[in-house]
C-alpha cells in the first residue's frame, strides 16, 4: 500500500500506471511521430555538429547553383578552310587536308620576287586561284615536272615549265612560248583550270598517276 496526498493506493494500481506511462511514451517518441521530430530537432540547434554540417551543405548547394547559372551554350567549333590554314602559317611547307575527294592543299610561303615561281604566284588570281591556298600544289606539280625551268624537255617531247605535250601547244598563249616563263605559266594555268579545276586537284591526279 502507498499513501499519496492522503490517499492510500494499492501497489498493483501504481504498477499499472507506470506501465501505461511507458507505453504512451514509447508511442509519442517513436520514429515518424511529431515528438520524435522534436527530439531530432535538438540535434540541429545552432552550434551543434549536425547544424554545422547542414549549413556547409547548404552553402555548397548555393555555390553550385550560382555557377550553373553562369554557363553558356556555345556553337560547334568551325573548321578552318585551307586558305585560312595557309594564311595562319605563311612560312609552312607542310600540308593541310580539305575540300572534297581527299584533295590535299599544300601550304607554301610566297616565292622570291623575280623568279618563275613568283610570276606564277602573282598570275594565279587572274585564273580564279587563290595563291595562298593553291600555290603550294602548283609548286609541287612543276617541281616534279620541270623543276620550273622554261627550257626543260623530255624524250616524249613535253616542253617548258608546265611540260606541254607537244610544247607547241603553248603558242596559243604567246609566240614566245619557247623562251618566256610567263607565257608558259599562263598556258599551264589555263590547262590546269580547264582539265582539273584547280592546282590541288591536278596535284592529286599527279600523285596518283605520275603525270597530269
TORKE-568601 format. One record per residue: residue in three letters; y, x, z of N, C-alpha, C, O in turn. Coordinates in steps of 0.1 Angstrom, whole numbers, plus 5000, padded with zeros to 4 digits. Atoms other than C-alpha are relative to their C-alpha. Layout:
<recs>
ALAYXZYXZYXZYXZ...
</recs>
This chain:
<recs>
UNK498850095000500050005000501250095000501350195007UNK498749935000503650124992501149915003501149794999UNK498950084997506849995006501250054992501550174992UNK498949975008509849984983501149905001500849784999UNK499050104998513149824991499649895009500049785007UNK500550094991511449655019498949914996498549825003UNK501150085005508749514997498850094999498850214996UNK501349935000505149615000499349984987499049864984UNK500850015013503349694967498650065001498550165008UNK501449955000499649734963500050134991500850144981UNK500149885009498650074948499649974986500150034977UNK500450045014497049904918501249964992501249994980UNK498850055008500349744908500850124996501350134985UNK499349885003502150074910499450084989500150134980UNK500749935011499550244888500149934987500350004977UNK499950085012499749964863501450024993501550044981UNK498649985005503550004859500150144994500750164984UNK499949865005503150384854499350014986499850074977UNK500749995013500550334826500949934989501049984978UNK499250075009502850074809501250094995501550094984UNK498949915003505750324811499650114990500450154981UNK500549895009503750604794499849954986500250014977UNK500350065013502650374766501349974993501450004981UNK498750045007506150244759500750134996501350134985UNK499349875003507550604760499450064988500150114979UNK500649945012504950724735500449924988500549994977UNK499650075012505850444711501450034996501750054984UNK498649985003509550494714500350144994501150154985UNK499849865005509350874707499050044990498950164987UNK500949975010506650854681500750044987501950004985UNK499449965013507451024647500349884992499549794990UNK499550115008509450794625500849905008501549825002UNK499250094992510950604654501450055001501750174999UNK498649964998514750604660500250095011501050185011UNK499949914989514150764693499650144996500150245001UNK500549875004512151044677501150074991501350194992UNK498949955008515051084652501150065009501750165005UNK499049954991517351124681499650145006500450235008UNK500549884995515151394695500250124990500550234993UNK499949905010515151574662501550044999501850164997UNK498649975002518951554660500550105010501450175008UNK499649914990519151754692499950144994500650234998UNK500249875006517852054671501150044991501150164987UNK499049965010520752034647501449995005502449984998UNK498750004994523652014671500750134997500150234995UNK499349885003526452264664499650125009499550105021UNK500449884992525452614675498650035000498150135005UNK501449984999521752564672499550084988500250094978UNK500649925011519452774650499849924987500149964976UNK500350095011518452474628501349974993501449964981UNK498750035006522152384622500550114992501150094981UNK499549885008522952734611499250014987499950044977UNK500749995013520152734585500449894991500549924979UNK499650115009521152394572501450024994501649994982UNK498749975005524752504569500050114989500750104979UNK500249905011523652814549499549944987500049984977UNK500550065012521652604525501049914993501149914981UNK499050085006524552364521501050084992501450054981UNK499049925006526952644512499450064987500150084977UNK500749955012524352794487500049894989500249924978UNK500050115010524052454470501349984994501449954982UNK498750015005527752424467500450114990500950084979UNK499849895009527952764451499349994987499850024976UNK500850025013525152684426500649894992500649914980UNK499450125007526852354417501250054993501550014981UNK498849955006530152524411499750094988500450094978UNK500349915011528552794389499549934988499849964977UNK500650075011526652544369501149934992501049914979UNK498950075007529952364360500850094992501550044983UNK499349905008531352684346499350044987499950114979UNK500749965012528652724320500549934988500949814988UNK499650065013529552654283498950024990498150124991UNK501049995011527452594253500650074988501750044984UNK499549925011527852854225499249974988498149924989UNK500750025013526952834188498950104999498950205005UNK501049915003523953004174500750134994501750114987UNK499449885005524753374165499950004985499049954979UNK499949995015525853424129499650134995499950245001UNK500549885006524153684108501150064991501749994983UNK499049945009526453934091499550014986498350034984UNK500349985014526553944054499850154996500350235004UNK500149865003525554264036501450074998501550195002UNK498749945001529254314028500650045013501250145015UNK499549984987530154284064499350125007499950205014UNK500749894994527454534074500550134994500750235001UNK499549885006528654784049501450035004501850155007UNK498649984996532354734059500050065014500950145017UNK500049954986531454794095499450145001499650215012UNK500649875000529555114086500450074987499550114979UNK499649945013531655274058499550134997499450174986UNK500549875002530155614063498450005000497850115001UNK501550014998526555494065499350034986499949994976UNK500849985012523955604040498749925000497849944993UNK501350084998521355354052500049884992500749864982UNK500250135008520255014040500149895009499949905021UNK500050124993520754664051499449894992499849864981UNK500750105007518454384041500849875000501549845010UNK499250135000519954054030499749934987499049984978UNK500150075013520153794002498649945000497949935010UNK501350075002517053623988499150094992499550184985UNK501049935008513853753973499850145005499250234998UNK500249874995513754053996500950114994500550234995UNK499149905006516654223979500650095011501050045021UNK499549914990517854533997501450054996501650094984UNK498749965003521554603999500250145006500050165018UNK499849874995522354974002501450035003502350024994UNK498649974996525455074021500350144996499550234996UNK499649865004527455374009501550015002502349915000UNK498649974998530855534016500650014986499950044976UNK499449985013533355533987499950144995499950235003UNK500249865005532755833964501350084999502450025001UNK498949915001535056123959500849964987500349934977UNK499250045012538056043936499850104989499650224991UNK500149915012537956173901498550024995498450074984UNK501349985004534156163899499549874992500249774992UNK500650125008531955933876499749895010499949775007UNK500450104990530855753908501349935004501349805006UNK498750074996534555683917500449914989501049804992UNK499650095011535155533882499149885001499749775000UNK500950124999532155303887500449925012500549795011UNK499650074988533255213922501249914998501349805002UNK498750075003536755113910499849894989500649804988UNK500250105011535354923880499249885004499249784997UNK501050104996532754713898500649865002500149764998UNK499450134998535154443909500349924988500349804988UNK499750075013536154363873498749934995498949844986UNK501250075004532454263868499549905011498449845009UNK500450094990532354053899499250055011498649985019UNK500849944990530554303921500950065011501850155008UNK499349944989532054383955499450145002498350165006UNK500649864999531754763956499550035014498650115016UNK500449974987531454763994498549955002497850025009UNK501450054999528254553990499150074990497950104994UNK500949975011526854673957500050154995499150194988UNK500049875005527855033951498850085004498350164996UNK501249924995525055183972498849984991498150074988UNK501150025009522555013949500250064987499350124981UNK499749945013524255123917499950155001499450224992UNK500149864998524455473931498650055000498350154993UNK501449964999520755483938499349994986498550074982UNK500650025013519855353903500450124991499550184985UNK499549905009521955603884499750145005499850244998UNK500549874995521055893908498650024994498350144990UNK501449985005517455833897499950014985499250094980UNK500150005015518055763860500650124994500150174984UNK499349895007520556033851500750105009501350205004UNK499249914991522056203882501549984997502350075001UNK498650035003525356043870500650104990501850134990UNK499549915010525556293841500249924987499349854982UNK499750085012527256153810499150044988499049974978UNK500849955011525056373787498550005003497850074996UNK501450004997521756303803499249934989499649834984UNK500850055011519056243778498550025003498250135008UNK501449984998515256193780499349994987499849964976UNK500849995012512456223755499949874992499749864980UNK500150145006512455843748501249974992501249884984UNK498850025007515955863735501149935009502249905004UNK499050064990517655703766501150105002500850225003UNK498949904999521155853770501049955009501249835012UNK498850034992524055873793499749965015498649965019UNK500150034986524755773829499149885002498249885011UNK500950124998523055423825498750014993497849934994UNK501249985008520355563802499749894991498649824992UNK500250115010520855313775499050054989498950174986UNK501149965010517955303750500149904988499849784990UNK499549875003518955383724501450025005502149925008UNK498649984995522255543735501049934992502149904997UNK499050065009524055393705500449865004501449815000UNK499750144995523955053723501450005007502149915006UNK498749994992526955183743501250004991502349994996UNK498950015009529055183712500849875001502049864998UNK499350134998529854813720501150015011501949925011UNK499049984989531854943750501150104996502150115002UNK499049905005533755213730499350104991498250144993UNK500649905010533355463702499850145006499150225000UNK500249874993533455753727498950005009498850075019UNK501150024991530255643743499250135003498650145013UNK500849874998528655993739500750095010500050185015UNK499349904992531356173759500849945012501250025021UNK499150064990533255933781499249925011498649825008UNK500750074989531755843815500449855002499649775005UNK499450144998534055533818499449904990499149794994UNK500550085010532755393786498549975003498149855002UNK501450024996529155443796499849915012498949825012UNK500150084988529755293830500349854997499749765002UNK499650135004531454993815498849934993498549814997UNK501250065006528454933793498949975010498349875010UNK501150014991526054993821500249885010499249815013UNK499750114991527754743845499849864993499349774999UNK500250125008527754483817498549974998498149854999UNK501450025002524054533811499349955013498549865013UNK500650044987523154503848500349865003499549785008UNK499650144997525154183852499349904991498849804995UNK500650095009523654023821498549995002497949885001UNK501550004999519954123828499649965014498649895016UNK500550024987519754123866500949925010500549875020UNK499150084992522853953880500950095009502150075010UNK499249904992523954243903499250135002498050135000UNK500749874999523154613910498850005010497950075008UNK501150004990520954533941498849944994497749984998UNK501250055006518654313921499450094989498250104988UNK500449905010518554583894499250115007498250165003UNK500649904992517654833921498749965005497750045006UNK501350054995514954613935498950014988497850044991UNK500949995011513454603900499650144997498450174994UNK500349865002513754973896499050065010498150135006UNK500949964989512055033929498549954997497650035000UNK501350055002509154813919499350054987498150054986UNK500549975013508754923883500350144994499750194985UNK499749865004510255273879501050004989501350114983UNK499050015011512855153853500849875003500349795011UNK499350134999515454883850500549964986501249854985
</recs>
